Amino acid sequence: MALIGLVHTTRLVINPVHDAVTGSTRGVNVHHVLDEGILKRLAVQGNITPEIIDWLTRMVASAENGGAELAVVSCSSLSPCVNEVRTRVGIPVIKVDEPMMQQAILNGYRIGLVMTNPTTEKPSRILFEEVSKRLDKKPLLVPKLCPEAFAKLNSGDSAGHDEEVVQAIDELLQETDLVMLAQISIARVKSRLADDVSGRVLSSLDFIGAEITQMLHRSQQ
């Protein structure tokens, strides 16, 4: 069985990412690498630095040294690091949000983006522009940041967090074709949405299994 390295910066995403990968990808085992210090360091510094890139490289290398055939970086805030990390390790590295963004850009023009962690906004914009350019599309990104929801989640008020995120989704759906959830930690709110609404709301968890399967297939050819 193929071993997949799942690289995390918060314990909040371990279970949903684990379940999404093992539930939708056949013939794989997973190995988790967690270091919450890197995200705290990023919040203090305010931007990606060589230190942060080196730090993430060591985390991915840990997965590789443990036998992983590919790695998934589950942190949206660190996606700008991944291009450089890919050049430093010997396994493919997936940005968790990239498959979701590709799906959104191929199927919509005005695309909403809900975020709760302030460190996510700039990296998400960068990745959106990167994917748009690769697909030769010019969509319009409509971001909505909900920092109070992030504070509630970290303080244990998950119900309050979810209410704020659902409200943000409802507001964005009034003016956009699709809405993307920028962080794994907010993906669970999809279960609270009506069926006619949830189809227009995309989470990285919806697409990561298929991306892993395709990546493994390409690497084995």
N, C-alpha and C positions, 0 to 999 in steps of 0.2 A: 504493500500500500504506500502511496505517496505521502510524504510528511510535509505539512504546510506550516510555516512559521507565522504566527499572528503576533504582531508587534504593537503593544499598547502603551499609552501614556496615562491612562486612568482605569481603575478597576471597574468603573461603571459600565464599560463596554464589553468586558470579557465574555459574559454569558450570552448576550445577544449575538455577538460576532461568532462565537463558538457554535451556537445553535444554527445560525444561518449557513455557515460553511459545512458543518457535518450533516445538516438536514437537506442540503441541496446539491452536494457534491459527492458522488459515489467513489468509493475506494480510496479515501484519504483518512489520515490521522492528523491531529493538530498538536502544535507545540507553542505554548504561550510565552512571550517575553514581555514583562511589565516593568516600567520604571516611571513613576509619577514625578520624579524630580525634574525631568527634562521639560515638561510642560510648565512647571512652576518657574523654572529658569527662563523659559521663553516669555512668560508673563512679565517677569521683572525686567528683562532686557528690551522687550517691546518689538523685536524683529529677529529674523533669522540671522545667526552669526556663524562663523567657522566653528566655534565651540559646539553649537547646537547640531551642526551637520556631522561633526566628528562623533558626537554623542549618539545620534541616531544610527550612524554607521556601525558603531560598536554593538548596538542592540540588534540590528539586522545580522551582523556577523555572528552574534551569539546563536541566532536561529540557524544560520548556515552551518556553524560548527556542530550544532546538535543534530545535523542530518537533514534539515529542511531542503526541499527541492525548489521551493519558491517562498517568498515572504509577502505578507500583506501589512502595510502600515495603516492602522485603523484611525490614526489621528489626523483630522482634516487640517489642523493648524500647521502640521509639519509637512504637508504635501510639497511645498517648494523645495524641500531638502532632497526629495526622492530622486530627482534627476541626477544629482551628484552622487548620491549613495549608490545608485545603480552602477556607476563606473568603478566603484571601490569593492564590490562584492562579486561573487561568482555565481549568484542565482538571480532569477528575475524578481523584481520588486514591484508590487501593485500599489497604486494609490487608491485607497478604498472608495473615494468619491468619483473617480474617473469614469467607470462604466455607467454610473447614474447620470453624470453630466452629459455623456455622449448620447444616452437615450433621450434626455430632455431636449438637447439641441437639435436632434434629428426629428423631433415631434412637436416642437413649439417655437414660437417667436418671442412672445413676452413670457419670461420664465422667472418665477418667484424663488427666493432662497431664504429659508428661515434659519436663523442662527441664535444661539443663546450665549456662547462663549465669545467675548470680544476678540480673542486672538485668532478666531476662525475667519473673520471677514476678509482681510487682505489675502490670505492664502487661497480662499475660495474664489475670489475674483481673479486671481492669477491663473488658477486651474481652469476656470470657465473660459477665459480668453485663450488659453493654450489649446483647449479642446476645440473651441470654435474655429480657431485658425486652422487646425489640422483637418477639420471637416469642411473647410471653406464655407462657413456659415457666418452670418452676422446677426445673432439674436440679441435681444435686449434683456439684461439682467435686472431684476427688481428685488433688491435685498431688504431684509427686515431683521434687525438685531433685537433680541429680547434678553438683555443682561440680567434683569431681575429674575427671570425664570431660572437662569443658570445659578444664581445665588440661592434660590429656593431649593433647587435640587441638591446642591452641596450641603445645605443645612438639614436635609432630610425631608423637606416638604415636597414630596414627589407629586402629590395631587395638585398643589398650587402651581408647580412647574408645568404640569400637563395642561392645566386650564389656560395658562398664558400662551402656550405653544399652539393649542387648538384655536384660540382666538386669532393669533397671528396668521395661521393657515387660512381661516375663514376670510379674513380681510384681504389677503393676497389673492385668493381665488376669485375675488370680485373683479380683479384687474389684470389677471394673467391667464395664460393657457394651461400652465403646469406649475406646480410648486415642488421644489426640492428641499429635503431636510438635510441640512449641512453637517449634522453630527450624528454619530451612532446613538448617542445618549438621548436623542429626541425621537428616534425611529419608532419607539413603542406607542407613540400617540396615534399612529395610523389605526390601531385597533379601536380607537374611540370615534373614528370618523364613519359617517354613513357610506354605504356602498357606492352611491352615485358620486361621492366626493373623493373617496380614497383612491379611485382610479386615476385621478389627476394629481395625486401626491406621490412623489417618488422618494424612496430611501435607498441608501447604498446597500442595505441588506437585501434588497430585492434583486440585485444584479451581481453581487460579488461571487456567488457560487458558479454562475455561468462563466464569469471571467476567469476564475481559477481553472475550470475545466478546459477552456480554450487555451489558456496559457500552458497547462500541462501537456495538452495535445501537441502544441507547436514545439515545445521543448523536446518532445520524444520523437519528432520527425527527423 
